[in-house]
Amino acid sequence: MTVLITTHAGADLDGAAAMVAARHLYPGAVAAFSGSAEEKVRGFFADHPEADVAAPKQVDLDAVTLLVLCDTHTPERAGRFAELAGRVPVHAFDHHPPEPGEPPLAKRVIERVGATTTLLAELLRAEGVTLAPWEATLMALGVYEETGSLTFPSTTARDASAAAWFIEQGADLNEVRTRLTQELNLEQLEVLDRLAHHLEVRYLDGFKVGVASAHAERYVAEVAGVANRLLGMDPMDALVLLVAMEEKIILVARGTRPEIGLGELAREFGGGGHATAASATLHDRTLVEASADVWEALDRRLAPLTRADRIMTPRPVTVDHTATLADTERLLTRYGVNSLPVMDGERVAGVVTRETVQKGLFHQMADLPVADVMDADPYVAAPDAPLREVQGHMVERNQRFVPVLDRGRLVGCITRTDLLRSMHRDLKAATPAAALKEPHQRSLKDLMRRRLPAAVRHVLDGGWAREAFPGTMLRGRTLGLIGCGRIGGWMARYARAFDMEVLGYDPFVARLPEGIEPAPLDDLVARADFVSVHVHLSGDTRGLVSRKLFEAMKPGAVFLNTSRGAVADEAALLDALRSGRLAGAGLDVLEGEPDTANHPLVDYAREHDNLLITPHCGGNSPDAVRVVCRRAAEKIRAALEAAP
């Protein structure tokens, strides 16, 4: 008669540690891996032969009378031992939540803690078990890895208490640190580089999520470690990696927001896990198909999670419908807002904007009631309205302010700032007005460091991880020039120095400069990795780079504009940056400059690294100014000399 203790195939440190812990509860039991084990696990047991854990083929299945599962409660994940579930009783210890309708087991201990090892440790501690130092070290490894050294959102106080007990039992923290800080090997670094260059990030209903895919030429161990490294390079709420190798696709999901439920996501693909860490193995589909399926699943899971009442600003300032435009303007200025709900008693009668009020004041209508100029039929949202519904109405109706009504009563409002912040949770909260009145509380050092490039800040903070800052090689890339006159010609020469392909569009130039391949505008933006604009602003060029062109641009392209802001549809540019279709943009010009303090692109650039804006200073060097002045003087002199 044999009691067999095992864990899921592809055993990690938590599963292996839980197996060793369970042997104290089942004296005389055999512990065996059900299949492969991660490299860290294999390394530990190679250095600790006293652990005495068997390989799958060493177990006589006919002699097994009880199967004990650790870090899984699904017999199907027990590899070679899955067939035992129909013949012998099954006990399970796990911290992954069960699915509705799962078949019952003889015994099942499942609780929401950060690591399964924590559950076993509590049982051993209650029975007064004394651990060998190597056992305490392995269990500490299991808890620390599974909880991100007690930093993952799934971590509980019980995990911290278990870690303290392991230390009391003689855990070797030097060994724990050494085994958990192993550097990525060459194969992992190669896959990391490919994934970083094929990472697509989207903002879905207030969550920043990413899906990265790559082919691996040979087997890559510990894809989870690659996921953790990539998530550290670009923090987001959820990250899904898809790595194709050996006729299968490995799916690894990591995240920081438990409500997304990555374990349930992985189960849709035949895998499993918990809320912030999960995995699966996919067959019979390509990487493109797998990526599309993952995005569809993410979209379906995230759609209901963000509602109007979770993003609204409560208790908004209001104005009575009998107030004059002059009174309304003073109210807008006093509270620093651009829109107000207009009230008729307890009823929302409409919405008025600063722009409408100022137009009325300009036409000498200061005493006109605000009810005469308000939008009397605005879109209003219910508290449980999904974010994407609110967003759709605001964009379709160009409505910057949405009242939120609960059974007809005003309970809040959603502004464009609320919408932007909810869609991009990595935006920092707006600075309170009180903080602006106390500048001495703001650290000059912090302000300076915010303006340093990320790689420089990384070094100043004591880091030196070059793989965290992958660059882009210009050689072999394509530059698309819109405008191929004097400045466009210079840009082409610069690009050819880096061995770039150069495309050009300019209907006003009969023959493009040497080295520029003529291309229709829609073909140019579809092929170019970098699109750079160099045209004068005129009736023909205003809005030349339209929304249609931005939507046709190559995914991951970079847009550059040093001509005039009005040449591009700036609202479409902002949408392309927000959606992630454009990797970035560099602007030396804005429509409406120099009055740009409240420009939407400036607001976006304040909190995002993928948009750089300079104040039309591209040609503002002392040498350039002298050249311009000299040329202007020469033209004036030539004109005077030519005059009769």
C-alpha positions as MATLAB code, in Angstrom:
seq = 'MTVLITTHAGADLDGAAAMVAARHLYPGAVAAFSGSAEEKVRGFFADHPEADVAAPKQVDLDAVTLLVLCDTHTPERAGRFAELAGRVPVHAFDHHPPEPGEPPLAKRVIERVGATTTLLAELLRAEGVTLAPWEATLMALGVYEETGSLTFPSTTARDASAAAWFIEQGADLNEVRTRLTQELNLEQLEVLDRLAHHLEVRYLDGFKVGVASAHAERYVAEVAGVANRLLGMDPMDALVLLVAMEEKIILVARGTRPEIGLGELAREFGGGGHATAASATLHDRTLVEASADVWEALDRRLAPLTRADRIMTPRPVTVDHTATLADTERLLTRYGVNSLPVMDGERVAGVVTRETVQKGLFHQMADLPVADVMDADPYVAAPDAPLREVQGHMVERNQRFVPVLDRGRLVGCITRTDLLRSMHRDLKAATPAAALKEPHQRSLKDLMRRRLPAAVRHVLDGGWAREAFPGTMLRGRTLGLIGCGRIGGWMARYARAFDMEVLGYDPFVARLPEGIEPAPLDDLVARADFVSVHVHLSGDTRGLVSRKLFEAMKPGAVFLNTSRGAVADEAALLDALRSGRLAGAGLDVLEGEPDTANHPLVDYAREHDNLLITPHCGGNSPDAVRVVCRRAAEKIRAALEAAP';
ca = [
       0.000    0.000    0.000;
       1.465    3.321   -1.094;
       0.400    6.929   -0.508;
       1.656    8.998   -3.422;
       2.259   12.731   -3.012;
       2.763   14.768   -6.182;
       2.241   18.169   -7.776;
       1.354   19.447  -11.215;
       3.573   18.790  -14.222;
       6.151   21.517  -14.724;
       6.609   21.640  -10.954;
       7.564   25.018   -9.488;
       9.115   25.730   -6.095;
       5.750   26.147   -4.368;
       4.499   22.793   -5.632;
       7.766   21.019   -4.742;
       7.877   22.586   -1.267;
       4.247   21.653   -0.629;
       5.041   18.019   -1.582;
       7.876   17.865    0.945;
       5.676   19.456    3.612;
       2.838   16.988    2.939;
       5.129   14.025    3.722;
       4.968   15.052    7.381;
       1.185   14.652    7.274;
       1.355   11.272    5.518;
       4.201    9.312    7.199;
       5.753    6.730    4.910;
       4.325    8.319    1.770;
       6.267    8.494   -1.499;
       6.827   11.947   -3.009;
       7.300   12.012   -6.771;
       7.163   14.527   -9.565;
       4.347   13.921  -12.037;
       6.365   15.152  -15.011;
       8.928   17.827  -15.709;
      10.133   20.334  -13.122;
      11.402   23.886  -13.464;
      15.141   24.490  -13.527;
      15.173   26.044  -10.043;
      13.452   22.973   -8.660;
      15.843   20.577  -10.392;
      18.794   22.596   -9.133;
      17.613   22.512   -5.517;
      17.000   18.744   -5.446;
      20.318   18.066   -7.199;
      22.058   19.928   -4.357;
      19.906   18.250   -1.664;
      19.778   14.491   -2.353;
      18.386   13.989    1.163;
      15.044   15.252   -0.196;
      14.512   11.799   -1.786;
      11.847   12.731   -4.364;
      11.201   10.074   -6.993;
      10.923   10.450  -10.745;
       7.541    9.576  -12.327;
       8.709    6.254  -13.796;
       9.963    5.059  -10.419;
       6.423    4.839   -9.027;
       4.484    1.576   -9.225;
       0.999    2.831  -10.052;
      -0.626   -0.486   -9.159;
       0.606   -0.139   -5.560;
      -0.850    3.356   -5.011;
      -3.871    3.456   -2.681;
      -4.155    7.225   -2.101;
      -3.175   10.172   -4.313;
      -2.278   13.484   -2.643;
      -2.134   16.543   -4.912;
      -0.199   19.675   -3.922;
      -0.532   23.092   -5.572;
      -3.314   21.748   -7.762;
      -6.679   20.152   -7.114;
      -7.205   18.975  -10.669;
      -6.068   15.368  -11.250;
      -5.794   16.070  -14.986;
      -2.768   18.275  -14.229;
      -0.960   15.421  -12.479;
       0.759   14.184  -15.616;
       1.497   10.448  -15.533;
      -0.505   10.068  -12.321;
      -3.761   11.536  -13.682;
      -5.112    8.047  -14.407;
      -5.088    7.236  -10.687;
      -7.970    9.642   -9.994;
     -10.566    7.147  -11.171;
      -9.133    4.273   -9.095;
      -8.057    5.682   -5.722;
      -9.197    8.446   -3.340;
      -7.695   11.872   -3.953;
      -6.673   14.494   -1.376;
      -5.748   18.015   -2.538;
      -4.010   21.018   -0.979;
      -4.136   24.136   -3.116;
      -4.459   27.923   -3.156;
      -5.969   28.133   -6.647;
      -9.744   28.689   -6.469;
     -11.967   25.823   -7.658;
     -14.203   26.062  -10.713;
     -17.977   25.612  -10.353;
     -19.086   22.079  -11.086;
     -15.764   20.380  -10.376;
     -16.129   16.729   -9.264;
     -15.767   16.186   -5.508;
     -12.584   14.774   -3.972;
     -12.178   12.653   -0.855;
     -10.487   15.630    0.831;
      -9.884   19.126   -0.442;
      -8.105   21.953    1.414;
      -8.273   25.098   -0.723;
      -7.864   28.565    0.739;
      -7.012   31.973   -0.713;
      -3.433   32.498    0.381;
      -0.389   33.478   -1.625;
       1.185   30.012   -1.720;
       0.098   26.417   -1.168;
       3.159   25.898    1.016;
       1.610   28.346    3.493;
      -1.389   26.030    4.004;
       0.843   23.018    4.680;
       3.113   25.055    6.968;
       0.156   26.054    9.131;
      -0.849   22.401    9.535;
       2.691   21.332   10.398;
       3.097   24.183   12.848;
      -0.175   23.260   14.577;
       1.087   19.680   15.025;
       4.427   20.819   16.431;
       6.499   19.455   13.531;
      10.194   20.397   13.453;
      11.660   20.948   10.011;
      15.123   20.074    8.805;
      17.004   23.228    7.700;
      16.902   22.158    4.051;
      13.123   21.654    4.306;
      12.677   25.106    5.842;
      14.825   26.570    3.056;
      12.782   24.861    0.324;
       9.494   25.986    1.865;
      10.772   29.547    2.182;
      11.722   29.390   -1.494;
       8.214   28.209   -2.359;
       6.491   31.031   -0.492;
       8.907   33.764   -1.578;
       8.768   32.839   -5.265;
       5.003   32.390   -5.354;
       4.367   35.731   -3.607;
       7.121   37.761   -5.256;
       8.981   37.941   -1.931;
       5.687   38.859   -0.234;
       4.957   41.724   -2.685;
       2.321   40.262   -5.053;
      -1.294   41.382   -4.485;
      -2.251   37.777   -3.684;
       0.052   37.798   -0.608;
      -1.653   37.515    2.763;
      -0.533   37.987    6.359;
      -0.602   34.189    6.658;
       2.159   33.942    4.031;
       4.313   36.379    5.978;
       3.707   34.400    9.182;
       4.699   31.163    7.423;
       7.886   32.804    6.122;
       8.763   33.884    9.668;
       8.270   30.309   10.891;
      10.588   28.958    8.196;
      13.279   31.362    9.403;
      12.726   30.142   12.965;
      13.126   26.584   11.658;
      16.551   27.360   10.199;
      15.876   28.422    6.589;
      19.071   29.522    4.844;
      18.185   32.999    3.533;
      21.460   33.258    1.659;
      20.462   30.210   -0.377;
      16.963   31.624   -0.840;
      18.348   34.896   -2.197;
      20.851   33.162   -4.472;
      18.319   30.782   -6.031;
      15.662   33.449   -6.542;
      17.987   36.012   -8.145;
      19.334   33.879  -10.952;
      19.997   35.846  -14.138;
      18.280   34.954  -17.385;
      20.260   32.603  -19.599;
      21.101   33.285  -23.246;
      17.984   31.554  -24.621;
      15.746   33.474  -22.209;
      17.390   36.802  -23.097;
      16.883   36.119  -26.802;
      13.191   35.386  -26.237;
      12.885   38.449  -23.978;
      14.267   40.631  -26.764;
      11.822   39.192  -29.311;
       8.900   39.538  -26.941;
       9.810   43.142  -26.109;
       9.809   43.978  -29.822;
       6.475   42.209  -30.384;
       4.643   43.511  -27.328;
       1.250   45.045  -28.021;
      -0.193   47.142  -25.198;
      -3.819   48.198  -25.069;
      -5.946   50.071  -22.575;
      -9.143   48.059  -22.148;
     -11.836   49.545  -19.940;
      -9.371   51.141  -17.559;
      -6.840   48.297  -17.516;
      -3.405   48.412  -19.109;
      -2.844   44.968  -20.629;
      -0.251   43.555  -22.972;
       0.160   40.492  -25.185;
       3.612   39.573  -26.513;
       4.404   36.705  -28.862;
       7.617   35.182  -30.191;
       9.055   32.064  -31.807;
      11.836   30.221  -29.978;
      14.288   28.267  -32.110;
      14.852   25.779  -29.294;
      13.312   24.896  -25.947;
      13.293   27.772  -23.447;
      12.936   26.930  -19.780;
      11.309   29.176  -17.184;
       9.188   31.346  -19.460;
       7.582   32.623  -16.254;
      10.891   34.278  -15.346;
      10.896   36.022  -18.713;
       7.334   37.230  -18.040;
       8.321   38.663  -14.661;
      11.302   40.471  -16.222;
       9.195   41.957  -19.036;
       6.516   43.012  -16.563;
       9.226   44.765  -14.561;
      10.429   46.577  -17.679;
       6.920   47.788  -18.606;
       4.542   47.624  -15.605;
       0.955   46.849  -16.512;
      -2.151   45.315  -14.985;
      -1.851   42.075  -16.954;
       0.700   40.597  -19.350;
       0.242   37.455  -21.457;
       3.239   35.851  -23.182;
       2.873   33.433  -26.075;
       6.073   31.551  -26.936;
       5.992   29.038  -29.799;
       8.449   26.165  -29.418;
       8.546   22.463  -30.150;
       5.188   22.353  -31.996;
       3.271   23.986  -29.155;
       2.653   27.448  -27.713;
       3.399   28.167  -24.072;
       1.035   30.736  -22.547;
       2.242   32.488  -19.397;
       0.158   35.218  -17.750;
       1.277   37.537  -14.972;
      -0.454   40.565  -13.501;
      -1.061   42.850  -10.564;
      -4.862   43.173  -10.558;
      -6.583   40.091   -9.061;
     -10.000   41.121  -10.389;
      -8.845   40.346  -13.943;
      -8.660   36.657  -13.008;
      -5.729   35.331  -15.020;
      -6.320   31.822  -13.702;
      -9.801   31.792  -15.237;
      -8.336   33.225  -18.442;
      -5.788   30.394  -18.630;
      -8.515   27.811  -18.003;
     -10.209   28.965  -21.212;
      -7.079   27.634  -22.956;
      -6.859   24.371  -21.014;
      -4.480   25.618  -18.326;
      -4.871   27.040  -14.849;
      -3.421   29.195  -12.113;
      -4.594   31.874   -9.759;
      -5.744   35.462  -10.120;
      -2.357   37.028  -10.891;
      -0.292   34.120  -12.262;
      -1.349   31.395  -14.670;
      -0.194   29.261  -17.594;
      -1.439   26.973  -20.349;
      -0.177   24.956  -23.299;
      -1.817   25.550  -26.676;
      -1.858   23.247  -29.687;
      -3.202   23.364  -33.232;
      -3.087   27.124  -33.737;
      -0.612   29.727  -34.948;
       0.837   32.558  -32.890;
      -1.344   35.036  -34.769;
      -4.450   32.981  -34.013;
      -3.419   32.501  -30.375;
      -2.814   36.225  -29.936;
      -6.208   37.068  -31.425;
      -7.892   34.504  -29.153;
      -6.156   35.930  -26.059;
      -7.187   39.502  -26.931;
     -10.763   38.347  -27.442;
     -10.756   36.588  -24.066;
      -9.238   39.610  -22.311;
     -11.751   41.945  -23.903;
     -14.610   39.703  -22.819;
     -13.331   39.475  -19.246;
     -12.565   43.171  -18.782;
     -15.686   44.689  -20.352;
     -17.922   44.469  -17.241;
     -15.284   45.434  -14.661;
     -15.289   49.248  -15.025;
     -18.545   51.174  -14.529;
     -19.536   54.826  -14.454;
     -19.823   54.999  -10.652;
     -16.228   53.771  -10.287;
     -14.695   56.523  -12.418;
     -17.032   59.479  -11.824;
     -16.320   62.598   -9.801;
     -18.921   62.701   -7.003;
     -20.857   65.809   -5.924;
     -20.109   68.068   -8.916;
     -20.553   71.828   -8.814;
     -23.916   72.834  -10.334;
     -25.601   76.001  -11.584;
     -29.296   76.886  -11.355;
     -31.162   77.222  -14.647;
     -32.127   80.832  -13.792;
     -28.504   81.978  -13.353;
     -27.194   84.504  -15.877;
     -24.263   83.859  -18.175;
     -22.198   86.327  -16.118;
     -22.990   84.391  -12.916;
     -22.206   81.105  -14.655;
     -18.845   82.389  -15.931;
     -17.873   83.439  -12.405;
     -18.828   79.981  -11.118;
     -16.771   78.260  -13.827;
     -13.756   80.431  -13.007;
     -14.107   80.082   -9.240;
     -14.038   76.283   -9.333;
     -11.682   75.931  -12.301;
     -14.038   73.731  -14.330;
     -15.083   73.856  -17.977;
     -18.604   72.383  -17.775;
     -21.493   72.503  -15.333;
     -24.758   70.588  -14.970;
     -27.696   72.996  -15.086;
     -30.275   72.220  -12.396;
     -34.004   72.860  -12.217;
     -34.614   71.950   -8.616;
     -33.430   68.331   -8.232;
     -33.682   67.670  -11.969;
     -30.756   67.949  -14.372;
     -32.090   70.295  -17.048;
     -28.966   70.296  -19.203;
     -25.227   70.920  -19.430;
     -23.376   74.142  -20.240;
     -19.731   74.576  -21.240;
     -17.314   77.438  -20.731;
     -17.017   77.811  -24.501;
     -20.769   78.401  -24.860;
     -20.817   80.893  -21.980;
     -17.868   82.852  -23.377;
     -19.516   83.086  -26.798;
     -22.601   84.559  -25.155;
     -20.532   87.076  -23.210;
     -18.682   88.061  -26.376;
     -22.029   88.907  -27.990;
     -23.041   91.101  -25.014;
     -25.548   88.611  -23.536;
     -24.256   88.593  -19.956;
     -27.796   88.816  -18.476;
     -29.181   85.940  -20.545;
     -30.350   82.934  -18.466;
     -28.015   79.958  -18.790;
     -31.029   77.765  -19.640;
     -31.264   79.578  -22.985;
     -27.836   78.402  -24.167;
     -27.376   75.046  -22.410;
     -27.437   71.653  -24.112;
     -30.908   70.536  -23.063;
     -30.502   66.967  -24.318;
     -27.091   65.702  -23.142;
     -26.153   62.057  -22.807;
     -26.490   60.975  -19.164;
     -25.120   57.760  -17.684;
     -26.490   55.378  -15.109;
     -24.126   54.380  -12.272;
     -23.727   50.875  -13.706;
     -23.080   52.007  -17.298;
     -19.964   50.265  -18.705;
     -16.923   52.444  -19.381;
     -16.924   51.644  -23.104;
     -20.560   52.802  -23.411;
     -19.730   56.119  -21.746;
     -16.634   56.510  -23.892;
     -18.578   55.793  -27.074;
     -21.218   58.432  -26.349;
     -18.657   61.061  -25.348;
     -16.710   60.558  -28.563;
     -19.746   60.274  -30.843;
     -21.454   63.368  -29.420;
     -18.234   65.290  -28.716;
     -19.537   65.706  -25.158;
     -16.893   66.609  -22.607;
     -19.122   66.304  -19.511;
     -21.544   63.478  -18.646;
     -23.907   63.686  -15.651;
     -24.382   60.425  -13.750;
     -27.951   59.944  -12.554;
     -29.236   57.368  -10.076;
     -33.024   57.154  -10.465;
     -33.079   60.715  -11.756;
     -30.880   62.129   -8.981;
     -27.472   63.643   -9.814;
     -24.785   61.607   -8.008;
     -21.674   62.509  -10.008;
     -20.198   63.444  -13.340;
     -17.653   62.066  -15.780;
     -15.297   64.500  -17.475;
     -12.789   63.854  -20.221;
     -10.086   63.874  -17.524;
     -11.971   61.203  -15.552;
     -12.311   59.149  -18.711;
      -8.640   59.509  -19.642;
      -7.456   58.654  -16.139;
      -9.701   55.587  -15.954;
      -8.517   54.371  -19.353;
      -4.871   54.963  -18.426;
      -4.449   54.046  -14.780;
      -0.721   54.709  -14.989;
      -1.610   58.420  -15.084;
      -0.940   60.089  -11.770;
      -3.751   61.827   -9.941;
      -4.186   65.514  -10.615;
      -2.274   67.786   -8.248;
      -4.654   69.199   -5.613;
      -5.059   72.950   -5.625;
      -3.781   73.082   -2.038;
      -0.506   71.517   -3.131;
      -0.028   74.206   -5.777;
      -0.203   76.836   -3.050;
       2.676   75.225   -1.170;
       5.550   74.891   -3.650;
       8.093   74.398   -0.870;
       6.621   70.933   -0.267;
       7.659   69.742   -3.732;
      11.113   68.218   -3.995;
      13.363   69.854   -6.594;
      15.302   66.598   -6.788;
      12.107   64.697   -7.652;
      11.171   67.233  -10.312;
      14.617   66.981  -11.904;
      14.618   63.173  -11.852;
      11.213   63.056  -13.568;
      12.761   64.886  -16.490;
      15.629   62.445  -16.922;
      15.381   59.565  -19.399;
      14.333   56.271  -17.821;
      17.736   54.645  -18.427;
      19.551   57.513  -16.684;
      17.186   57.343  -13.695;
      17.763   53.572  -13.590;
      21.547   54.021  -13.227;
      21.170   56.803  -10.640;
      18.955   54.453   -8.641;
      21.753   51.864   -8.570;
      20.693   49.663  -11.473;
      22.663   48.359  -14.428;
      20.285   46.075  -16.370;
      20.918   46.832  -20.028;
      18.319   44.312  -21.186;
      15.638   46.457  -19.528;
      16.140   49.163  -22.183;
      16.082   47.560  -25.634;
      16.666   50.035  -28.453;
      15.667   50.080  -32.113;
      18.184   49.655  -34.927;
      17.613   52.213  -37.708;
      19.428   50.162  -40.329;
      16.936   48.476  -42.606;
      14.015   50.567  -41.309;
      11.894   52.793  -43.528;
      11.524   56.565  -43.251;
       8.510   58.154  -44.916;
       8.842   61.861  -45.783;
       5.744   63.982  -46.334;
       7.315   66.975  -48.041;
      10.564   66.537  -49.945;
      11.846   70.086  -50.340;
      15.023   71.487  -48.801;
      14.458   70.145  -45.269;
      12.978   66.853  -46.492;
      16.061   66.368  -48.675;
      18.312   66.865  -45.676;
      16.303   64.300  -43.705;
      16.731   61.811  -46.553;
      20.520   62.235  -46.459;
      20.564   61.719  -42.687;
      18.451   58.564  -43.056;
      20.645   57.098  -45.807;
      23.671   57.566  -43.529;
      21.980   55.015  -41.245;
      21.241   52.723  -44.209;
      17.499   53.359  -44.058;
      15.051   53.056  -46.941;
      13.464   56.454  -47.735;
       9.990   56.962  -49.209;
       8.721   60.386  -50.232;
       5.468   62.171  -51.087;
       5.367   65.739  -52.391;
       2.931   66.719  -55.175;
       4.575   70.151  -55.417;
       8.038   68.807  -56.305;
       8.421   67.603  -59.881;
      11.472   65.462  -59.185;
      12.277   64.140  -55.729;
      15.855   64.417  -54.436;
      18.208   61.531  -55.084;
      17.722   58.496  -52.850;
      13.999   59.074  -52.202;
      11.550   56.540  -53.638;
       8.293   58.228  -54.725;
       5.228   56.717  -53.079;
       1.504   57.542  -52.841;
       0.619   58.938  -49.437;
      -1.462   55.951  -48.294;
       1.264   53.539  -49.403;
       3.926   55.623  -47.644;
       2.237   55.585  -44.234;
       1.478   51.847  -44.512;
       5.149   50.994  -45.161;
       7.084   53.535  -43.067;
       8.445   52.836  -39.595;
       8.924   56.599  -39.138;
       6.701   59.239  -40.753;
       8.177   62.769  -40.791;
       6.279   65.882  -41.992;
       8.029   68.792  -43.765;
       5.433   70.901  -45.609;
       4.258   74.508  -45.410;
       0.792   75.125  -43.961;
      -1.719   76.079  -46.651;
      -5.267   75.327  -47.667;
      -3.978   72.234  -49.439;
      -1.944   70.905  -46.504;
      -4.230   71.757  -43.560;
      -5.343   68.408  -42.113;
      -3.196   66.567  -44.675;
      -2.282   63.857  -42.159;
      -5.879   62.883  -41.502;
      -7.522   60.379  -39.181;
      -7.745   57.994  -42.128;
      -3.957   58.198  -42.603;
      -3.243   57.702  -38.902;
      -5.449   54.600  -38.930;
      -3.569   53.330  -42.000;
      -0.122   53.797  -40.453;
       2.016   50.759  -39.800;
       1.378   49.457  -36.246;
       4.247   50.538  -33.994;
       5.285   53.441  -36.243;
       6.622   56.771  -34.938;
       5.168   60.092  -36.142;
       7.288   63.274  -36.346;
       6.013   66.781  -37.097;
       8.311   69.810  -37.252;
       6.292   71.783  -39.796;
       2.960   73.152  -38.459;
       0.512   71.616  -36.011;
      -2.534   72.087  -38.231;
      -1.003   69.846  -40.909;
      -2.018   66.844  -38.773;
      -5.346   65.864  -37.223;
      -4.175   66.178  -33.615;
      -7.254   64.453  -32.150;
      -6.585   61.452  -34.378;
      -2.912   61.505  -33.351;
      -3.909   61.443  -29.684;
      -6.238   58.485  -30.301;
      -3.460   56.611  -32.127;
      -1.094   57.125  -29.179;
      -3.699   56.127  -26.601;
      -4.639   52.958  -28.469;
      -1.002   51.913  -28.878;
      -1.197   51.835  -32.676;
       1.601   54.425  -32.765;
       4.662   53.574  -30.691;
       5.377   57.245  -30.201;
       5.458   60.744  -31.608;
       7.776   63.734  -31.570;
       6.297   67.205  -32.111;
       7.985   70.580  -32.393;
       4.704   72.265  -33.326;
       1.110   72.364  -32.075;
      -2.033   73.915  -33.441;
      -2.838   77.051  -31.441;
       0.727   77.624  -30.251;
       1.946   79.360  -28.153;
      -1.296   79.061  -26.115;
      -0.857   75.346  -25.351;
      -1.113   75.062  -21.544;
      -4.398   73.125  -21.773;
      -3.725   71.422  -25.086;
      -4.879   67.742  -24.994;
      -1.552   66.558  -26.418;
       0.373   68.498  -23.763;
      -1.846   66.967  -21.058;
      -1.114   63.511  -22.461;
       2.637   64.161  -22.733;
       2.834   65.204  -19.078;
       2.194   61.617  -18.009;
       3.347   59.488  -20.949;
       6.831   58.756  -22.228;
       5.801   58.017  -25.816;
       5.087   61.645  -26.753;
       7.800   64.313  -26.789;
       6.859   67.957  -27.437;
       9.253   70.891  -27.843;
       8.262   74.584  -28.240;
       8.928   75.047  -31.971;
      12.636   75.317  -31.272;
      13.997   72.872  -33.849;
      15.711   75.653  -35.784;
      16.248   78.040  -32.881;
      20.015   77.873  -32.465;
      22.117   81.076  -32.559;
      23.804   79.893  -35.766;
      20.472   79.115  -37.436;
      19.025   82.488  -36.436;
      22.051   84.280  -37.970;
      21.619   82.323  -41.217;
      17.909   83.168  -41.412;
      18.547   86.863  -40.709;
      21.318   87.010  -43.318;
      19.127   85.339  -45.948;
      16.239   87.675  -45.176;
      18.537   90.701  -45.472;
      19.940   89.466  -48.774;
      16.439   89.000  -50.207;
      15.387   92.472  -49.059;
      18.497   94.009  -50.614;
      17.951   92.107  -53.856;
      14.348   93.287  -53.990;
      15.373   96.899  -53.374;
      18.093   96.767  -56.012;
      15.660   95.310  -58.532;
      13.087   98.030  -57.877;
      12.837  100.728  -60.563;
];
